[in-house]
């Protein structure tokens, strides 16, 4: 190598830290921790994996139900006998999305339209457009001319006569313990009051949790399915290891996205605070020459 080139390299190596701004920039980069220098390689997987988990979580029914407020629970009173053997009085009822309310569903409703405080648990026996009457010669409920033989009723069937045409977008409700239940029959002389609007349905009871913490699915009302008045629902799945793994993954994904975004913001703020690479001002002596 020519001596002139060696001399130039020596001057550059010895003077790089003496140039205003350049030395500080290089030393600042070298002093940053490894995780900061490798932040771009950390951010990309975090954002990709986190975004996937969050997107998948929003599609999971347990999470969507929790986000829209429909996946809740209702504590029943220890002395509640209005629903007979449908659930254990005093248990915690787990609610799912109402979805398409069907005949035979056990639901929790806001009873404000009936001038009752709080919520009621009852069974849907009629939906908009149905004609519901009690009862035929065998004391069976009749819906749209079809008798429904309800095997879940208590011994007191409360068979006082009524006939109601359910208004559109409404539900007609009866308790399973017909002799000791407050339900739509109290207003049977006024169909508009007897039936509650679908908006009053807070959720569909899918399971109950007992005092011991054990959960069990509520049995479906096969009577309405047998009568051809309702489609059978798929079996409800209680939260298992896979569900909790999805929920945990959703939380991790959300945390990853937030962490990645925070790191991006921190890098931008630090870069703006440092002012970026600074231009090298020529010396006055150099200017004079």
MIDOSE-1310 file (N, C-alpha, C; in nm, 2 decimals, decimal comma, always signed):
residues 289
xxxx	+0,09/-0,12/+0,00/+0,00/+0,00/+0,00/+0,09/+0,12/+0,00; +0,06/+0,22/-0,08/+0,14/+0,34/-0,08/+0,14/+0,41/+0,05; +0,25/+0,48/+0,08/+0,27/+0,55/+0,21/+0,16/+0,66/+0,23; +0,12/+0,72/+0,12/+0,02/+0,83/+0,13/-0,12/+0,77/+0,19
xxxx	-0,15/+0,65/+0,13/-0,28/+0,59/+0,18/-0,27/+0,55/+0,32; -0,15/+0,49/+0,36/-0,13/+0,45/+0,50/-0,14/+0,57/+0,59; -0,08/+0,68/+0,55/-0,08/+0,80/+0,63/-0,23/+0,86/+0,65; -0,31/+0,85/+0,54/-0,44/+0,89/+0,54/-0,53/+0,81/+0,64
xxxx	-0,51/+0,68/+0,64/-0,58/+0,59/+0,73/-0,55/+0,62/+0,87; -0,42/+0,64/+0,90/-0,38/+0,67/+1,03/-0,44/+0,80/+1,08; -0,44/+0,90/+1,00/-0,51/+1,03/+1,04/-0,65/+1,01/+1,07; -0,72/+0,93/+0,98/-0,87/+0,91/+1,00/-0,89/+0,83/+1,13
xxxx	-0,81/+0,72/+1,16/-0,83/+0,64/+1,28/-0,81/+0,72/+1,40; -0,70/+0,81/+1,40/-0,67/+0,89/+1,52/-0,77/+1,00/+1,54; -0,83/+1,05/+1,43/-0,91/+1,17/+1,44/-1,06/+1,15/+1,44; -1,10/+1,03/+1,43/-1,25/+1,01/+1,41/-1,32/+1,05/+1,54
xxxx	-1,26/+1,03/+1,65/-1,33/+1,07/+1,78/-1,32/+1,22/+1,80; -1,23/+1,28/+1,73/-1,21/+1,43/+1,75/-1,31/+1,51/+1,66; -1,37/+1,44/+1,57/-1,47/+1,51/+1,48/-1,60/+1,53/+1,56; -1,64/+1,65/+1,58/-1,76/+1,67/+1,66/-1,88/+1,60/+1,60
xxxx	-1,95/+1,52/+1,69/-2,07/+1,45/+1,66/-2,05/+1,31/+1,62; -1,94/+1,28/+1,54/-1,93/+1,15/+1,48/-1,88/+1,05/+1,59; -1,79/+1,09/+1,67/-1,74/+1,00/+1,78/-1,85/+0,97/+1,88; -1,93/+1,08/+1,92/-2,04/+1,05/+2,01/-2,14/+0,96/+1,95
xxxx	-2,17/+0,97/+1,82/-2,27/+0,89/+1,76/-2,23/+0,74/+1,76; -2,10/+0,72/+1,72/-2,05/+0,58/+1,72/-2,04/+0,52/+1,86; -1,99/+0,60/+1,96/-1,98/+0,55/+2,10/-2,12/+0,53/+2,15; -2,22/+0,61/+2,12/-2,35/+0,59/+2,17/-2,41/+0,46/+2,12
xxxx	-2,39/+0,43/+1,99/-2,44/+0,31/+1,93/-2,37/+0,19/+2,00; -2,24/+0,20/+2,02/-2,17/+0,09/+2,08/-2,21/+0,07/+2,23; -2,26/+0,17/+2,30/-2,29/+0,16/+2,44/-2,43/+0,11/+2,46; -2,51/+0,10/+2,35/-2,65/+0,06/+2,37/-2,65/-0,09/+2,40
xxxx	-2,74/-0,14/+2,49/-2,75/-0,28/+2,52/-2,78/-0,37/+2,40; -2,75/-0,49/+2,41/-2,77/-0,58/+2,29/-2,92/-0,59/+2,25; -3,01/-0,59/+2,36/-3,15/-0,60/+2,33/-3,20/-0,48/+2,25; -3,14/-0,36/+2,28/-3,18/-0,24/+2,20/-3,14/-0,25/+2,06
xxxx	-3,01/-0,29/+2,04/-2,96/-0,30/+1,90/-3,03/-0,41/+1,82; -3,08/-0,51/+1,89/-3,15/-0,62/+1,82/-3,30/-0,60/+1,83; -3,35/-0,48/+1,87/-3,49/-0,46/+1,88/-3,57/-0,49/+1,75; -3,52/-0,45/+1,64/-3,60/-0,48/+1,51/-3,62/-0,63/+1,50
xxxx	-3,53/-0,71/+1,54/-3,54/-0,86/+1,52/-3,64/-0,91/+1,63; -3,65/-0,84/+1,74/-3,75/-0,88/+1,84/-3,89/-0,83/+1,81; -3,90/-0,71/+1,76/-4,03/-0,65/+1,73/-4,11/-0,73/+1,63; -4,04/-0,77/+1,52/-4,12/-0,83/+1,41/-4,19/-0,96/+1,45
xxxx	-4,12/-1,05/+1,52/-4,19/-1,17/+1,57/-4,30/-1,14/+1,67; -4,27/-1,05/+1,76/-4,37/-1,01/+1,86/-4,50/-0,96/+1,79; -4,48/-0,87/+1,70/-4,60/-0,82/+1,63/-4,67/-0,92/+1,55; -4,60/-1,01/+1,48/-4,66/-1,11/+1,39/-4,74/-1,21/+1,48
xxxx	-4,66/-1,27/+1,58/-4,73/-1,37/+1,67/-4,84/-1,31/+1,75; -4,81/-1,19/+1,81/-4,91/-1,12/+1,89/-5,04/-1,09/+1,81; -5,02/-1,04/+1,68/-5,13/-1,01/+1,60/-5,21/-1,13/+1,56; -5,14/-1,24/+1,54/-5,21/-1,36/+1,51/-5,30/-1,41/+1,62
xxxx	-5,23/-1,41/+1,74/-5,31/-1,46/+1,86/-5,43/-1,37/+1,89; -5,41/-1,24/+1,88/-5,52/-1,15/+1,91/-5,63/-1,17/+1,80; -5,60/-1,18/+1,68/-5,70/-1,21/+1,57/-5,77/-1,34/+1,60; -5,69/-1,44/+1,63/-5,76/-1,57/+1,66/-5,85/-1,56/+1,78
xxxx	-5,80/-1,49/+1,88/-5,88/-1,47/+2,00/-6,01/-1,41/+1,98; -6,01/-1,30/+1,89/-6,14/-1,23/+1,86/-6,24/-1,33/+1,79; -6,19/-1,43/+1,73/-6,28/-1,53/+1,66/-6,32/-1,64/+1,75; -6,26/-1,65/+1,87/-6,30/-1,76/+1,96/-6,42/-1,72/+2,04
xxxx	-6,52/-1,81/+2,04/-6,65/-1,78/+2,10/-6,65/-1,74/+2,24; -6,56/-1,80/+2,32/-6,55/-1,77/+2,46/-6,51/-1,62/+2,48; -6,41/-1,58/+2,40/-6,36/-1,45/+2,41/-6,45/-1,34/+2,36; -6,51/-1,37/+2,24/-6,61/-1,28/+2,18/-6,73/-1,26/+2,28
xxxx	-6,77/-1,37/+2,34/-6,88/-1,35/+2,43/-6,84/-1,27/+2,55; -6,71/-1,29/+2,60/-6,67/-1,21/+2,71/-6,66/-1,06/+2,67; -6,61/-1,03/+2,55/-6,59/-0,89/+2,51/-6,72/-0,82/+2,49; -6,83/-0,89/+2,44/-6,96/-0,82/+2,42/-7,05/-0,83/+2,55
xxxx	-6,99/-0,89/+2,65/-7,07/-0,88/+2,78/-7,17/-0,99/+2,79; -7,18/-1,08/+2,70/-7,29/-1,18/+2,71/-7,25/-1,31/+2,79; -7,12/-1,33/+2,80/-7,07/-1,44/+2,88/-7,05/-1,40/+3,02; -7,16/-1,42/+3,10/-7,17/-1,38/+3,24/-7,23/-1,49/+3,32
xxxx	-7,25/-1,46/+3,45/-7,30/-1,55/+3,54/-7,41/-1,49/+3,63; -7,50/-1,57/+3,67/-7,61/-1,52/+3,76/-7,62/-1,61/+3,88; -7,62/-1,55/+3,99/-7,63/-1,63/+4,12/-7,78/-1,65/+4,15; -7,82/-1,77/+4,16/-7,96/-1,80/+4,20/-7,98/-1,80/+4,35
xxxx	-8,10/-1,77/+4,39/-8,14/-1,77/+4,53/-8,15/-1,91/+4,58; -8,11/-1,93/+4,71/-8,12/-2,07/+4,76/-8,26/-2,12/+4,77; -8,36/-2,03/+4,78/-8,50/-2,08/+4,79/-8,57/-2,07/+4,66; -8,50/-2,05/+4,55/-8,56/-2,04/+4,42/-8,62/-2,18/+4,37
xxxx	-8,75/-2,19/+4,35/-8,81/-2,31/+4,31/-8,88/-2,30/+4,18; -8,87/-2,18/+4,11/-8,95/-2,15/+4,00/-8,92/-2,24/+3,88; -8,80/-2,29/+3,87/-8,76/-2,38/+3,76/-8,75/-2,52/+3,79; -8,80/-2,56/+3,91/-8,81/-2,70/+3,94/-8,67/-2,76/+3,95
xxxx	-8,65/-2,87/+3,87/-8,52/-2,95/+3,87/-8,43/-2,90/+3,76; -8,46/-2,79/+3,69/-8,37/-2,75/+3,58/-8,23/-2,72/+3,63; -8,22/-2,67/+3,75/-8,09/-2,64/+3,81/-8,10/-2,64/+3,96; -7,99/-2,65/+4,03/-7,99/-2,65/+4,18/-8,01/-2,51/+4,23
xxxx	-8,11/-2,48/+4,31/-8,12/-2,35/+4,37/-8,00/-2,31/+4,45; -7,95/-2,19/+4,43/-7,83/-2,14/+4,50/-7,70/-2,16/+4,41; -7,72/-2,22/+4,30/-7,60/-2,24/+4,21/-7,58/-2,12/+4,13; -7,46/-2,12/+4,07/-7,42/-2,01/+3,98/-7,45/-2,05/+3,83
xxxx	-7,54/-1,98/+3,77/-7,57/-2,01/+3,63/-7,48/-1,94/+3,53; -7,42/-2,02/+3,44/-7,33/-1,96/+3,34/-7,41/-1,94/+3,21; -7,39/-1,81/+3,17/-7,47/-1,77/+3,05/-7,38/-1,76/+2,92; -7,44/-1,80/+2,81/-7,38/-1,79/+2,68/-7,45/-1,68/+2,60
xxxx	-7,41/-1,66/+2,48/-7,47/-1,57/+2,39/-7,62/-1,62/+2,36; -7,71/-1,52/+2,37/-7,85/-1,57/+2,34/-7,86/-1,62/+2,20; -7,79/-1,56/+2,10/-7,80/-1,61/+1,96/-7,94/-1,62/+1,92; -7,98/-1,72/+1,84/-8,11/-1,74/+1,80/-8,19/-1,81/+1,91
xxxx	-8,27/-1,73/+1,98/-8,35/-1,79/+2,09/-8,45/-1,89/+2,04; -8,45/-2,01/+2,10/-8,53/-2,12/+2,05/-8,63/-2,16/+2,16; -8,74/-2,22/+2,11/-8,83/-2,28/+2,21/-8,76/-2,38/+2,29; -8,79/-2,38/+2,42/-8,72/-2,47/+2,51/-8,60/-2,42/+2,58
xxxx	-8,54/-2,31/+2,53/-8,42/-2,25/+2,59/-8,45/-2,20/+2,73; -8,36/-2,22/+2,82/-8,37/-2,16/+2,96/-8,29/-2,03/+2,95; -8,35/-1,92/+2,98/-8,29/-1,79/+2,96/-8,30/-1,71/+3,09; -8,21/-1,61/+3,10/-8,22/-1,51/+3,21/-8,27/-1,38/+3,14
xxxx	-8,37/-1,32/+3,20/-8,43/-1,20/+3,14/-8,43/-1,08/+3,24; -8,43/-0,96/+3,19/-8,45/-0,85/+3,28/-8,60/-0,83/+3,28; -8,66/-0,83/+3,40/-8,80/-0,83/+3,42/-8,86/-0,69/+3,45; -8,78/-0,58/+3,40/-8,83/-0,45/+3,43/-8,97/-0,42/+3,36
xxxx	-8,99/-0,48/+3,25/-9,12/-0,46/+3,18/-9,24/-0,52/+3,26; -9,21/-0,61/+3,35/-9,31/-0,66/+3,44/-9,31/-0,60/+3,58; -9,24/-0,48/+3,59/-9,23/-0,41/+3,71/-9,17/-0,50/+3,82; -9,08/-0,58/+3,78/-9,01/-0,66/+3,88/-8,86/-0,62/+3,88
xxxx	-8,80/-0,61/+4,00/-8,66/-0,57/+4,00/-8,58/-0,70/+3,98; -8,46/-0,68/+3,93/-8,37/-0,78/+3,91/-8,40/-0,87/+3,78; -8,36/-0,99/+3,79/-8,37/-1,08/+3,67/-8,44/-1,21/+3,71; -8,50/-1,27/+3,60/-8,57/-1,39/+3,62/-8,51/-1,50/+3,53
xxxx	-8,52/-1,62/+3,58/-8,48/-1,74/+3,50/-8,61/-1,81/+3,46; -8,62/-1,83/+3,33/-8,75/-1,90/+3,28/-8,72/-1,97/+3,15; -8,82/-2,04/+3,11/-8,80/-2,12/+2,98/-8,89/-2,06/+2,87; -8,82/-2,05/+2,75/-8,90/-2,00/+2,64/-8,99/-2,11/+2,58
xxxx	-9,12/-2,08/+2,58/-9,21/-2,18/+2,52/-9,28/-2,13/+2,39; -9,26/-2,00/+2,37/-9,31/-1,94/+2,24/-9,23/-1,82/+2,19; -9,22/-1,81/+2,06/-9,14/-1,70/+2,00/-9,24/-1,62/+1,91; -9,19/-1,51/+1,85/-9,28/-1,43/+1,78/-9,36/-1,50/+1,67
xxxx	-9,50/-1,47/+1,68/-9,59/-1,54/+1,58/-9,65/-1,66/+1,63; -9,60/-1,72/+1,74/-9,66/-1,85/+1,79/-9,79/-1,82/+1,86; -9,87/-1,93/+1,86/-10,00/-1,93/+1,94/-9,98/-2,03/+2,05; -9,98/-1,99/+2,17/-9,95/-2,07/+2,29/-10,08/-2,08/+2,37
xxxx	-10,12/-2,20/+2,40/-10,24/-2,22/+2,48/-10,22/-2,33/+2,58; -10,30/-2,32/+2,69/-10,30/-2,42/+2,79/-10,44/-2,45/+2,82; -10,47/-2,57/+2,82/-10,39/-2,69/+2,78/-10,48/-2,78/+2,71; -10,43/-2,89/+2,66/-10,52/-2,99/+2,59/-10,58/-3,09/+2,69
xxxx	-10,65/-3,19/+2,65/-10,72/-3,28/+2,74/-10,62/-3,36/+2,83; -10,49/-3,36/+2,79/-10,39/-3,43/+2,87/-10,31/-3,33/+2,95; -10,36/-3,21/+2,96/-10,29/-3,11/+3,04/-10,15/-3,07/+2,98; -10,14/-3,09/+2,85/-10,01/-3,06/+2,78/-10,02/-2,92/+2,72
xxxx	-9,91/-2,84/+2,73/-9,90/-2,72/+2,66/-9,91/-2,74/+2,51; -9,98/-2,64/+2,44/-10,00/-2,66/+2,30/-9,94/-2,53/+2,23; -9,85/-2,55/+2,14/-9,78/-2,45/+2,06/-9,81/-2,47/+1,92; -9,88/-2,37/+1,86/-9,91/-2,38/+1,71/-9,99/-2,51/+1,68
xxxx	-10,07/-2,54/+1,77/-10,16/-2,66/+1,75/-10,09/-2,79/+1,78; -9,96/-2,79/+1,83/-9,89/-2,91/+1,85/-9,87/-2,93/+2,01; -9,92/-3,04/+2,06/-9,90/-3,06/+2,21/-9,75/-3,09/+2,24; -9,70/-3,03/+2,35/-9,56/-3,05/+2,39/-9,57/-3,12/+2,53
xxxx	-9,52/-3,24/+2,53/-9,52/-3,32/+2,65/-9,39/-3,30/+2,73; -9,39/-3,21/+2,82/-9,27/-3,16/+2,90/-9,25/-3,26/+3,01; -9,15/-3,34/+3,00/-9,12/-3,43/+3,11/-9,04/-3,37/+3,22; -9,00/-3,25/+3,22/-8,92/-3,18/+3,32/-9,01/-3,11/+3,42
xxxx	-9,14/-3,10/+3,40/-9,23/-3,02/+3,49/-9,24/-3,09/+3,63; -9,26/-3,00/+3,73/-9,29/-3,05/+3,86/-9,43/-3,10/+3,87; -9,46/-3,16/+3,99/-9,60/-3,22/+4,01/-9,71/-3,12/+4,00; -9,69/-2,99/+4,04/-9,79/-2,89/+4,02/-9,77/-2,82/+3,89
xxxx	-9,85/-2,86/+3,79/-9,84/-2,81/+3,66/-9,90/-2,67/+3,63; -9,98/-2,62/+3,72/-10,04/-2,49/+3,71/-10,12/-2,48/+3,58; -10,22/-2,56/+3,56/-10,29/-2,56/+3,43/-10,41/-2,47/+3,41; -10,40/-2,35/+3,47/-10,52/-2,26/+3,44/-10,51/-2,22/+3,30
xxxx	-10,63/-2,21/+3,23/-10,63/-2,19/+3,08/-10,59/-2,05/+3,04; -10,52/-2,04/+2,92/-10,49/-1,91/+2,86/-10,46/-1,94/+2,71; -10,47/-1,84/+2,63/-10,44/-1,85/+2,49/-10,38/-1,72/+2,45; -10,26/-1,72/+2,40/-10,18/-1,60/+2,36/-10,12/-1,61/+2,23
xxxx	-10,12/-1,51/+2,15/-10,05/-1,50/+2,02/-9,93/-1,41/+2,05; -9,81/-1,46/+2,04/-9,68/-1,39/+2,08/-9,65/-1,29/+1,98; -9,63/-1,16/+2,02/-9,60/-1,05/+1,93/-9,46/-1,08/+1,86; -9,43/-1,02/+1,75/-9,30/-1,04/+1,68/-9,19/-0,99/+1,77
xxxx	-9,07/-1,06/+1,75/-8,95/-1,02/+1,82/-8,97/-1,03/+1,97; -9,05/-1,12/+2,02/-9,07/-1,14/+2,16/-9,07/-1,29/+2,20; -9,06/-1,31/+2,33/-9,06/-1,45/+2,38/-9,17/-1,46/+2,49; -9,23/-1,58/+2,49/-9,33/-1,61/+2,59/-9,27/-1,71/+2,69
xxxx	-9,27/-1,68/+2,82/-9,19/-1,75/+2,91/-9,28/-1,83/+3,02; -9,24/-1,95/+3,05/-9,30/-2,02/+3,16/-9,19/-2,09/+3,25; -9,22/-2,09/+3,38/-9,13/-2,16/+3,47/-9,16/-2,31/+3,47; -9,06/-2,39/+3,50/-9,09/-2,53/+3,50/-9,17/-2,58/+3,61
xxxx	-9,16/-2,51/+3,72/-9,25/-2,54/+3,84/-9,38/-2,45/+3,83; -9,47/-2,49/+3,74/-9,57/-2,40/+3,69/-9,66/-2,36/+3,81; -9,67/-2,43/+3,91/-9,76/-2,39/+4,02/-9,70/-2,29/+4,12; -9,57/-2,26/+4,10/-9,50/-2,17/+4,19/-9,39/-2,09/+4,11
xxxx	-9,44/-2,03/+4,00/-9,35/-1,95/+3,91/-9,42/-1,82/+3,87; -9,34/-1,71/+3,87/-9,39/-1,59/+3,81/-9,34/-1,58/+3,67; -9,43/-1,58/+3,57/-9,39/-1,58/+3,43/-9,49/-1,51/+3,35; -9,49/-1,54/+3,22/-9,58/-1,47/+3,13/-9,73/-1,49/+3,16
xxxx	-9,77/-1,59/+3,23/-9,91/-1,62/+3,25/-9,97/-1,51/+3,34; -9,89/-1,44/+3,41/-9,94/-1,33/+3,50/-10,00/-1,22/+3,42; -9,97/-1,21/+3,29/-10,02/-1,10/+3,20/-10,08/-1,17/+3,08; -10,14/-1,29/+3,09/-10,19/-1,36/+2,97/-10,31/-1,28/+2,91
xxxx	-10,37/-1,20/+2,98/-10,48/-1,12/+2,92/-10,43/-1,01/+2,83; -10,30/-0,98/+2,83/-10,24/-0,87/+2,75/-10,12/-0,93/+2,69; -10,13/-0,98/+2,57/-10,01/-1,04/+2,50/-9,89/-0,95/+2,49; -9,91/-0,82/+2,48/-9,80/-0,72/+2,47/-9,72/-0,72/+2,60
xxxx	-9,79/-0,74/+2,71/-9,72/-0,74/+2,84/-9,67/-0,88/+2,87; -9,75/-0,98/+2,83/-9,71/-1,12/+2,87/-9,58/-1,16/+2,81; -9,56/-1,12/+2,68/-9,43/-1,15/+2,61/-9,33/-1,04/+2,63; -9,21/-1,08/+2,66/-9,10/-0,99/+2,67/-9,02/-0,97/+2,54
xxxx	-8,97/-0,85/+2,51/-8,89/-0,83/+2,39/-8,76/-0,91/+2,39; -8,71/-0,95/+2,28/-8,59/-1,02/+2,27/-8,47/-0,94/+2,34; -8,48/-0,81/+2,33/-8,38/-0,73/+2,39/-8,37/-0,75/+2,54; -8,48/-0,80/+2,61/-8,47/-0,82/+2,75/-8,40/-0,95/+2,79
xxxx	-8,37/-1,03/+2,69/-8,30/-1,16/+2,71/-8,15/-1,13/+2,74; -8,11/-1,15/+2,86/-7,97/-1,12/+2,89/-7,87/-1,23/+2,84; -7,92/-1,36/+2,85/-7,83/-1,47/+2,81/-7,90/-1,60/+2,82; -7,85/-1,70/+2,76/-7,90/-1,83/+2,76/-7,82/-1,92/+2,86
xxxx	-7,89/-1,98/+2,95/-7,82/-2,06/+3,05/-7,77/-2,19/+2,98; -7,64/-2,21/+2,99/-7,57/-2,32/+2,93/-7,52/-2,42/+3,03; -7,49/-2,37/+3,15/-7,44/-2,46/+3,26/-7,46/-2,40/+3,39; -7,44/-2,48/+3,49/-7,45/-2,43/+3,63/-7,32/-2,47/+3,71
xxxx	-7,28/-2,39/+3,80/-7,16/-2,42/+3,88/-7,21/-2,44/+4,03; -7,19/-2,55/+4,09/-7,24/-2,58/+4,22/-7,15/-2,52/+4,33; -7,18/-2,54/+4,45/-7,10/-2,49/+4,56/-6,96/-2,55/+4,57; -6,95/-2,67/+4,51/-6,82/-2,74/+4,51/-6,73/-2,70/+4,40
xxxx	-6,78/-2,61/+4,31/-6,71/-2,56/+4,20/-6,72/-2,64/+4,07; -6,79/-2,76/+4,08/-6,81/-2,84/+3,97/-6,91/-2,78/+3,87; -6,89/-2,80/+3,75/-6,98/-2,74/+3,64/-7,05/-2,86/+3,57; -7,18/-2,84/+3,53/-7,25/-2,93/+3,45/-7,33/-2,86/+3,35
xxxx	-7,35/-2,92/+3,24/-7,43/-2,86/+3,13/-7,58/-2,87/+3,17; -7,66/-2,77/+3,13/-7,80/-2,79/+3,15/-7,85/-2,88/+3,04; -7,94/-2,97/+3,07/-7,99/-3,06/+2,97/-8,08/-2,98/+2,87; -8,08/-3,02/+2,75/-8,17/-2,96/+2,65/-8,31/-3,00/+2,67
xxxx	-8,40/-2,91/+2,63/-8,54/-2,94/+2,63/-8,58/-3,03/+2,52; -8,57/-3,16/+2,53/-8,60/-3,25/+2,42/-8,74/-3,25/+2,38; -8,83/-3,20/+2,47/-8,97/-3,20/+2,44/-9,01/-3,12/+2,32; -8,94/-3,00/+2,31/-8,97/-2,92/+2,19/-8,91/-2,97/+2,07
xxxx	-8,79/-3,04/+2,08/-8,73/-3,10/+1,97/-8,81/-3,22/+1,92; -8,86/-3,30/+2,01/-8,94/-3,41/+1,98/-9,07/-3,37/+1,91; -9,13/-3,26/+1,95/-9,25/-3,21/+1,89/-9,23/-3,14/+1,76; -9,10/-3,13/+1,72/-9,07/-3,06/+1,59/-9,08/-2,91/+1,60
xxxx	-9,07/-2,85/+1,72/-9,08/-2,71/+1,74/-8,95/-2,64/+1,76; -8,84/-2,72/+1,76/-8,71/-2,66/+1,78/-8,60/-2,75/+1,72; -8,49/-2,69/+1,67/-8,38/-2,77/+1,63/-8,29/-2,80/+1,75; -8,23/-2,92/+1,75/-8,14/-2,95/+1,86/-8,02/-2,87/+1,85
xxxx	-7,97/-2,82/+1,97/-7,85/-2,74/+1,97/-7,73/-2,84/+1,99; -7,61/-2,80/+1,93/-7,49/-2,88/+1,96/-7,46/-2,87/+2,10; -7,39/-2,98/+2,15/-7,36/-2,99/+2,29/-7,27/-2,88/+2,33; -7,30/-2,82/+2,44/-7,21/-2,71/+2,49/-7,09/-2,77/+2,55
xxxx	-6,98/-2,70/+2,52/-6,85/-2,74/+2,57/-6,80/-2,65/+2,69; -6,79/-2,70/+2,80/-6,74/-2,63/+2,92/-6,59/-2,60/+2,90; -6,54/-2,49/+2,96/-6,40/-2,45/+2,94/-6,30/-2,57/+2,98; -6,22/-2,61/+2,89/-6,12/-2,71/+2,91/-5,98/-2,66/+2,89
xxxx	-5,88/-2,75/+2,89/-5,74/-2,70/+2,88/-5,72/-2,62/+2,75; -5,79/-2,67/+2,64/-5,77/-2,60/+2,51/-5,82/-2,46/+2,52; -5,94/-2,44/+2,58/-6,00/-2,31/+2,59/-5,92/-2,22/+2,67; -5,87/-2,27/+2,78/-5,78/-2,18/+2,87/-5,65/-2,15/+2,79
xxxx	-5,60/-2,24/+2,71/-5,48/-2,22/+2,63/-5,51/-2,10/+2,53; -5,62/-2,11/+2,47/-5,66/-2,00/+2,38/-5,67/-1,87/+2,45; -5,74/-1,87/+2,56/-5,75/-1,74/+2,64/-5,62/-1,69/+2,68; -5,53/-1,78/+2,73/-5,39/-1,74/+2,77/-5,32/-1,68/+2,65
xxxx	-5,33/-1,75/+2,53/-5,26/-1,71/+2,41/-5,31/-1,57/+2,37; -5,44/-1,55/+2,38/-5,50/-1,42/+2,35/-5,44/-1,31/+2,44; -5,42/-1,34/+2,57/-5,36/-1,24/+2,66/-5,22/-1,22/+2,62; -5,14/-1,32/+2,59/-5,00/-1,31/+2,55/-4,99/-1,23/+2,43
xxxx	-5,08/-1,26/+2,33/-5,07/-1,18/+2,20/-5,10/-1,04/+2,22; -5,20/-1,00/+2,31/-5,23/-0,86/+2,33/-5,11/-0,80/+2,40; -5,04/-0,87/+2,50/-4,93/-0,81/+2,56/-4,81/-0,79/+2,47; -4,79/-0,89/+2,37/-4,68/-0,88/+2,28/-4,70/-0,76/+2,19
xxxx	-4,83/-0,74/+2,14/-4,85/-0,62/+2,06/-4,83/-0,49/+2,13; -4,87/-0,48/+2,25/-4,85/-0,36/+2,33/-4,70/-0,34/+2,36; -4,63/-0,45/+2,39/-4,49/-0,44/+2,42/-4,41/-0,39/+2,29; -4,45/-0,45/+2,18/-4,38/-0,42/+2,05/-4,41/-0,27/+2,02
xxxx	-4,53/-0,23/+2,03/-4,57/-0,09/+2,00/-4,49/+0,01/+2,10; -4,48/-0,03/+2,22/-4,41/+0,05/+2,32/-4,26/+0,07/+2,28; -4,20/-0,04/+2,24/-4,06/-0,04/+2,20/-4,04/+0,05/+2,07; -4,13/+0,04/+1,98/-4,12/+0,13/+1,86/-4,13/+0,27/+1,90
xxxx	-4,23/+0,31/+1,99/-4,24/+0,45/+2,03/-4,12/+0,49/+2,11; -4,06/+0,40/+2,19/-3,94/+0,44/+2,27/-3,82/+0,47/+2,17; -3,81/+0,39/+2,07/-3,70/+0,41/+1,97/-3,72/+0,54/+1,90; -3,84/+0,57/+1,86/-3,87/+0,70/+1,79/-3,84/+0,82/+1,88
xxxx	-3,88/+0,81/+2,01/-3,86/+0,92/+2,10/-3,71/+0,94/+2,13; -3,64/+0,83/+2,14/-3,50/+0,84/+2,17/-3,42/+0,90/+2,05; -3,46/+0,86/+1,93/-3,40/+0,91/+1,81/-3,43/+1,06/+1,79; -3,55/+1,10/+1,82/-3,59/+1,24/+1,81/-3,51/+1,32/+1,91
xxxx	-3,50/+1,26/+2,03/-3,43/+1,34/+2,14/-3,28/+1,36/+2,11; -3,22/+1,25/+2,04/-3,08/+1,27/+2,01/-3,06/+1,36/+1,89; -3,17/+1,39/+1,81/-3,15/+1,47/+1,70/-3,10/+1,41/+1,58; -3,07/+1,28/+1,58/-3,02/+1,21/+1,47/-2,87/+1,24/+1,44
xxxx	-2,81/+1,19/+1,34/-2,67/+1,23/+1,30/-2,66/+1,38/+1,28; -2,56/+1,43/+1,34/-2,53/+1,58/+1,33/-2,43/+1,61/+1,22; -2,45/+1,71/+1,15/-2,36/+1,75/+1,05/-2,23/+1,81/+1,11; -2,12/+1,78/+1,04/-1,99/+1,83/+1,09/-1,96/+1,97/+1,04
xxxx	-1,95/+2,06/+1,14/-1,92/+2,20/+1,10/-1,77/+2,22/+1,07; -1,74/+2,28/+0,97/-1,60/+2,31/+0,94/-1,53/+2,40/+1,04; -1,40/+2,38/+1,07/-1,33/+2,47/+1,17/-1,32/+2,60/+1,10; -1,31/+2,70/+1,19/-1,28/+2,84/+1,15/-1,15/+2,85/+1,07
xxxx	-1,05/+2,77/+1,12/-0,92/+2,77/+1,05/-0,93/+2,72/+0,91; -1,01/+2,61/+0,90/-1,03/+2,55/+0,77/-1,10/+2,65/+0,68; -1,20/+2,72/+0,74/-1,27/+2,82/+0,66/-1,18/+2,93/+0,61; -1,09/+2,97/+0,70/-1,00/+3,08/+0,67/-0,91/+3,04/+0,56
x	-0,87/+2,91/+0,56/-0,78/+2,86/+0,46/-0,85/+2,84/+0,33
